[in-house]
Amino acid sequence: MLESYRITDLEQVRILADPLKLRILRTLAEGPKTTRDVARELGENLTRLYRHMDALRESGLIELISERRKRGTVERTFQAIAQRFEVEQSLFASDDGNEAIRALFRAGEAEMMA
């Protein structure tokens, strides 16, 4: 796991505009965990997390550490690629960047209202 990772991809910023994905990433930055561990720690439904974990993995923000067979299924352990994330500020200098900022504010507002 890296100590720090600089986000230079606007799609990764959009992914992190989702409050639940951001909470998952924070949890996985603490160390390797299974999806079940993350669900338990965050108090979320396990099935709700699968698509969020997939999106984080596809974006390259988390990585698969191990897989093992458990009761007929495969249990996967993930971790964040870094302990700390920084966003490249130049990403917000374009129209796409402005939209990403709006998405971050909308996501934050939705989380506060909930």
TAMO-V562511 format. One record per helix or strand. SS is the DSSP state (2 for helix, 1 for strand). FROM is the first residue (numbers start at 1). LEN is the number of residues. Records with the same first field share a line. If there is no record, write none. Layout:
SS->FROM-LEN, FROM-LEN
//
This chain:
1->2-6, 33-2, 62-9, 73-8, 82-6
2->10-7, 19-11, 35-8, 46-13, 89-5, 95-19
//
